[in-house]
Amino acid sequence: MRIGVNARLLLSENMEGIPRFTFETTRQMALDHPEDDFILFFDRKVKSNFDFPPNVQKIVIPLQARHPVLWYIWFELLVPLYLKKHQIDVFYSADGYLSLRTGIPTVMVMHDLAYLHFPSHISFATLKFYQYFVPKYLNRADTVIAVSEFVKNDIIARFRLGKNKVKVAYNAVSRKIQIKEVIVPAGIQSELENHPYFLYVGALHPRKNIIGLIRGFHHFNATQNGKYRLVLAGRMAWKTDDIKREIDASCDVIYIGMISESLKYQLLTKAEAMTYVSWFEGFGIPILEAMSTGCPVITSSVTSMPEVAGDAALLADPSDIGSISNAMQQVTGNVELRSKLIEKGYKRVGEFNWKVSAKIIYKELIEKMS
């Protein structure tokens, strides 16, 4: 079988949620099925090898699709030509987009419907594209993979898709990473010296509730004589002017930008807690990444986050800075609670597995091809 894969978002080995899902599920399917060929379609040349097995081939479709007009050209004009040229039997698209102009069976992953819940958080052009195309994508897909039961139920409720058309395949933590001593940049090291810290890892944009997190942290830190620091790691995404102003006005908040996987995991092992109090998530991989290192987790009590965290995290109301502050107080002031969260976190993260998710997706690919 020749499986075409939308690899448009695979740019480097430092991945956020959607490219991570694409990479891990594709790599696992390729490892489990050496008899199949996996043809990955990129929208640019990438330097990273990604550690794919030999039955994975990389093809560049020469148009960098990072704007609604370019999305349309790439998916509706170029992708059908390349799928036909490379004799693809079934198409796997894990970033919420697909091609409406190909009859090739397609399995598509939807990570969330955030554009419906928080339309003001994205640009006008992007919102209009999603409003027009997402319903068409969901109807066109032969199978829709949701990354949580929350997303599955949201899709079914809003688009009236049959339950049998939507399957759930969870995210997981990547292959076990060896946490090595890495050289922490001098600026970060000096900022953290003699200061315990909370950590946020992920893109920075309005839906992540970074301003609420910072204000909740200030509320907590004011009761601690300014002892703690809040470290924010990740790219500045969109609509970040207010976030930047909030960071600039905070002497106890440290923004360190994008970081390597090894530095991320080292920072997690030493953090007081991962603080992940988004307004909305389809899943939330950083929750599991923190648990895998023995780092307690504070996350939101809304959308998919309770589903992912189970009873292994403290849940806070993202709209209430007092709730966020109180969770920080609990995790730093109660040694017994902290130990229980760590123990439960190790157990919880073991319940999510890329191999299981890849098996669910591969089953759909096989069935749709036949």
GIDAHU-V98205 format. One record per helix or strand of 2 or more residues. SS is the DSSP state (h for helix, s for strand). FROM is the first residue (numbers start at 0). LEN is the number of residues. If there is no record, write none. Layout:
# GIDAHU-V98205
ss=SS from=FROM len=LEN
ss=SS from=FROM len=LEN
This chain:
# GIDAHU-V98205
ss=s from=1 len=5
ss=h from=16 len=16
ss=s from=36 len=6
ss=s from=55 len=5
ss=h from=67 len=18
ss=s from=89 len=4
ss=s from=104 len=6
ss=h from=113 len=4
ss=h from=118 len=3
ss=h from=123 len=17
ss=s from=142 len=4
ss=h from=148 len=11
ss=h from=162 len=3
ss=s from=165 len=3
ss=h from=185 len=7
ss=s from=196 len=5
ss=h from=205 len=3
ss=h from=209 len=15
ss=s from=228 len=5
ss=h from=240 len=8
ss=s from=252 len=5
ss=h from=260 len=10
ss=s from=272 len=4
ss=h from=284 len=8
ss=s from=296 len=4
ss=h from=304 len=5
ss=s from=313 len=3
ss=h from=320 len=13
ss=h from=334 len=15
ss=h from=353 len=16
